[in-house]
Amino acid sequence: MKKYRIFAFLLIFLLICSSLITPFALENEGGSWTGGCTNILVGKEASVDGSVIGSYSCDGAIYAKTVVIPGATHKKDATIPIYFKPYPNNYSQYLDAFDKEVKLGEIPQVAETYRCIVNLVYYDEQNCGGLNEYGVCIGETTISGNRALRNPNGWMYAYSNYPESSLMVLGLQRAKTAREAVKIIGSLAEKYGYA
């Protein structure tokens, strides 16, 4: 058992070190690293006591915090407004976009939403996943993605500066299992467009 703990510690240590070293190495060699995120996930079969462990590092964000979104019950015909505001690349752009939010529309609210802890990063507090009361954990690792899948008229974003339009937060608020979260997120993106 001690051997597995040492192995797990070394693996996590190496992952953390690589996430810290890679950006600095690319920047110093004239590379094009623009930031990214690191997730370390340990399933119940991989931990000594059956614990599930998840961590998230927003590599490069200058600002991060964690907030709790309480669970709630909602009226049958309740809706959620979906807002968008341009993402800033620096503090000046953040100030320029501060009052430029646009209401894209509304989506139906569900009867009950679950309590979750959400990571907020960057100037405009982008919602970047978290954990809900049922143990569903969602994280993100920023990649460029396939541009052909982008819908310029879409409302839904993987992460957003509004919890109501963050697919990750909506998945956490509405799902009791990871499979359910994937179905919820997929159906919202299909119905309202993924931007």
N, C-alpha and C positions, 0 to 999 in steps of 0.2 A: 504494500500500500504506500509506503514511503517513497518507493521508486516512482510510482505514478504521480505523486504530488510534485516531486522534483522535476519530472518530465513536463507536467502541466505548467509549472512555474517558469521553466526555461522557455517553453513554447510561447507563453504569454509575454515574457520579457523580450524575446526576439521579435515578436510581432510589433510590440510597442516601439522598440528601437528602430525597426525598419520604417515604421510610419513617421518617425522623427528625422531619421537620417536622409531618406530619399528626397524630400522636398529641398533640403539644404544642399544636397549634392547636385541636384539638377539646376538649382539657381546659380550655384557657384561655377558650374561648367557651361553656363549659357543655355541651359535646357529651357523647356517651355512649360514647366509645371505651373498649373494655375490653381492648385488647391484640391483637396479631396478629403475623404473621411475614412476612418478605420473602425471596423466592427470586430469585436471578439465575442464569439458565441460558443458556449459549452452546453451541450445537451445532457439530459439526465443520465444517459448511458456512458457519458464521457467523464462524469465527475464521481468522486469516491463515494459521496453520500447521496447521490441522486439529485443534487441541486441543479437547477438550470441557471446559468449565468450569462448575462448579456452586458456588453459595454459598448460605448459609442464615443468616438473622439471626432470633433469637428476640426480637422487639421487645417489650420490657417485662419479660422474665424477669430476675429478680434474680440468677440463678445459672445457669451453663452450663459444661459441660465435654465433652470428646470422649474416647471410650474405644475400644479395639480389642477385638472379640470374635473369638477365634481360630476358625478352621475346625476341623472334627472329623469323625470317622466314628463311627457309632452302631450298636448292636446292632439286629437285625431287629425285635424286639418292644419297643424303647425308646419311652417316652412323655415328654411334656413337661407338667408341672403348670401349670395356668393360675390365676394369682392375681389378685385385685383388692383395691385399697385406695382409699378415697374420695380424690378430688382436693382439695387444700387451696386456698383463696383467699388465705390469709395464713399467717404463721408459726405463729400460735396454732392454727389448724386443722390444720396439718401435725403439730404436737406431739400434738394430740388424736387424730389418725388413725394415729399412728406404729405402734401395735401392733394395728391393727384389720384386718389383711389377712385375706381370705377365699379359700379354695381353691374355685374354681368347678368344677374337674374336670381332665381330662387329655386331650391330643390325641396322636396318633401322631407320633413323631419320624421324620425322613427318614434314609436311609442315610448321607448326607454333607451337612454344612453348610459354607458358604463363609465365609472370613474377611471381616469388615466393620469399618468405622469408624462409630461411632454417636454422634449428638449427644444429650446428656442435658441437660435444662433443668429449672428451677424447684426448689423445695425437695425434692421427692420423686423427682428424676431421671427425669422422663418421657422415654421413648425417642422422639425426633423425627426419625427418618430418618438417612441417612448414605450411605455408598458401600461397595460390596463389591469383592472382588479381581477381578471381571470387568468392572468399570466401571459396574455398575448403580447409579444414584444415585436416591434417594428423598428428597423433602423434603415439608414440609407448610406450608400456609398456613391458619391457623385461621379458619373461618367457622362461622356458626351451623348450617348444614345443614338438611335437610328433616326435621323431627321425625317425620313419618310413616314414615320409613325406620328409625327407632330401634326396637330390640328390647329391651324391658326385661329379658328373660331371656338376652340374648346374652352370650357370653363374650369376644368379640374386640373390640379397640379399635384405632383407627388408630394412636394412640400411647398408651403405657401406662407406668406406673412399674415394670413388669416386662418385661424384654426378651422373655420367653417368650410374653407375650400381646399384644405390639405387632405389629400386622399389618405395619407398615413393616419392622421388624427381621426378622420371619419371611420376608418377601419378599426382603430382602437376603441372608439366610442360605441361601435355597433356589433362587435364580434366577440364570441366566447371562445373561439378556437382560431388557430392560424389559417386553416382551410376556409373557414367562414370569412375571415378578413380578406383573403385573396379574392373570393367570390364577390364580396361587397365592393371592394376597390375596383375590380374589373368591370362590374356592372355599372358603377357610377361613371367610370371613364368611357365606357361604350355609349351610355345614354347621353351624357352631357359633353363629351369630347375631352380628350386629353391634350393639354397644351404644353 
